[in-house]
Every structure is written in C-alpha cells, then in structure tokens.
C-alpha cells in the first residue's frame, strides 16, 4: 500500500488514530460509536446500502482515509468490487474527473489490500 506523506503503518490506514482516540478519550469514543450505530439503525436502509452510502459520502468529501475504511467495510458487507468501481464512475459528473480518478484509485487500493480480486493492471 502506498503510504500518505508523514504517516506510518497502521496510522496510514487510519487504525492508529481511532486507537489513540479510544485510549485518550474512551467516553468520547464510546459515545461516537453509539451515535454511529443509532444513526445506522434509525431508518430503513439495509447494512449493504449503508455501506455503499458511506463510501459515496467519503468519495464526495475527498477523504482518502474515509474512502479506504468504508470501501473495506463495504466489501465485508457483501458489496462487490465492480459496484465500488461503478460508484467512482457515477461520482464523476458531480465531483469532477480528478476527484473521481482519485476515488477509483483509493477503491482499487482497498480491493487489492483486501484480496477481493486480482488487481486491475
């Protein structure tokens, strides 16, 4: 995996930051996780749809860390790699070519990291 400038190992994947939050502010971390669960369970969206929505929101926001994290969770929720790629293509007219290509690269990195299928070359 290509690391972001200034980041190391698990920190580049985002797990270090969450672990630090849990260690430094356990009550804040627990409240955040409870709020996220309540939001997810508050409506009719199934877990797979929620996973796709979170990837789309991360892509639209231009969040490298969020796109990686939510693409991984989406794959775990049963979203197919080609669906994640399609999401980046659908985003193109809204977020522009450069941002859509970034999103596609981040999604491909996650697919490759998760071993969901052989990487496209």
N, C-alpha and C positions, 0 to 999 in steps of 0.2 A: 504494500500500500504506500502510495506517495504521502509523505507527511506534510502537514501545513507548516509554514515557517514558524520557528520558535516553539514548536510542540514536540513532545516526546511520547513514544509508545502509547499507553492507554489514554494519555491526555489528548493525543491526536485523534483518537476515536471517541472522545467525549466521556468515557467512563471515569477518568480521573477526576474531572470536575464534579460529577454527581457524587462520587465517593467523598470528595472533600466537603461538599455541602452537607452530606449526611453526617460526617464526623464533626464538623464545626457547628452546625445548626440542625440537630436532629429533629427538633419540633417543627422547624420551618420545612424541612424535607418531608416529614410525615404529613403535614398539612397540604403541601403541594401535591403529593401523591394521592391523598384523599380527594382533593378538589378535582384532579385529573380523572380519577375513577368515577366520581359523581357526575362530571360532565359527560363522560362516555356513556354512562348508564341512564342519563336523563331523557333520552329520546329513542326513536325507532331504528336508528342506524345499527346494522349488524357490525360485528367486530371487523370483518373484512372491509366494509365500506369506510369505517372509521380509520382503519389503517391507510387506505388509499387517500382519504381526505387529508390526513396528517402529512403524507408525503407531498401532496399537492400544495398544501399551505407552506411547507418548508421550501419547496421549489419556488413558489411565488415570492417568498420572502428573501430568496437568495441565500439561504442558510446551508452552508456546507455540512456543518455538524448535524443539523436537524434532518437534512435530506438523507444522510448516511444512516442515522439512527432510525428514522421512520421507514426507510426502504428496507432495512434489516427486519424490523418488526412486521412490515407488510409481507415480506417473504415468509416469515414464520406464521403469519395468519392465513397463508394459502394463496396470496396474490402471486400470479405467475410473472416471471421476469419480463415477458413481452408486454404485459399490462403496464408495468412500471415504465418501460421504454415508451409505450404509447402515451402515457401521462406527460412525459417530457415533450413529445411531439405536439400534443394538444395544447400545451402551455405556450408554444412558440408565438402565436399571434398576440397573446396577451402580454408576455414578458419580454419578447424580442429574441432574435436569433442567438446572440452571445449568451444570454442567460439560459436559454433552452439547451444550448450545447453544453454549458456548464452542468446543468441538471442531468443531462444524459450521461455525461462523464461520471458524475457522482453516483448515479444509479448503477452504471456499469461496474464501477469500483466495488460497490456493495454486493452486486450479484456475484462478482468474481471472488470477493472475500468470503462470501457465504457458501461458495461452491455450488450455487444453484444451477449452474450450467456452464459449459465451457465458454470462456470469454470470446467476444466477437473480435476479430482482427481485421 
